[in-house]
Amino acid sequence: AAGPRRGAGAAPPPGRAPCLAARAHLRPVPVAVGSVLSSYGWYILLAAVAVYVLVQKVSRSLAARPSGRPGAAEAAEEPDVVVRRQEALAAARLRMQEELNAQAERYKEKQRQLEEEKRRQKIAMWESMQEGKSYKGNLKLNQQEVEPGASASAVPKSKPNKKPLRGGGYNPLSGEGGGTCSWRPGRRGPSAGG
């Protein structure tokens, strides 16, 4: 009779059996495009916009760069320019350092003078204390001696004679110019009444 029929229970020929079994396992699962877009549509849209913006920025940055390499003349001038700039920078740094050193020396000299003046004042104070005099009065005299030497062009101003606004016998409590009546407030303390 005819050869065996392939049916539901029939086995594939011996040479093709492993190949068909492998294809059965690799067969993709059908997924509707609509379900993918409904689940991940916004993410896909945002990723596409981000890629577009990134491509635009990269293209602009590449367009902004100078095209080509500098010529031989520019390459020859560039080291000279760099050397001149470095020399100018080194000279400016040297000038600034010299100015800073000079300022430091002036500051140290001023500090030495101040320390010397303090030492003299302490010696003068000690000597005046040994003699039994007030050292504050001596310091004021020393400062007054230093001030005219420092500002010789300053002219001392004389104070005009000031008259008192009221007479010597004025008493605001009595209301008179100089009466003998005097008023004293009562003794403060806890009140006696209740």
Helices and strands as residue ranges (DSSP letters): H 17-26, H 33-64, H 72-131, H 135-150
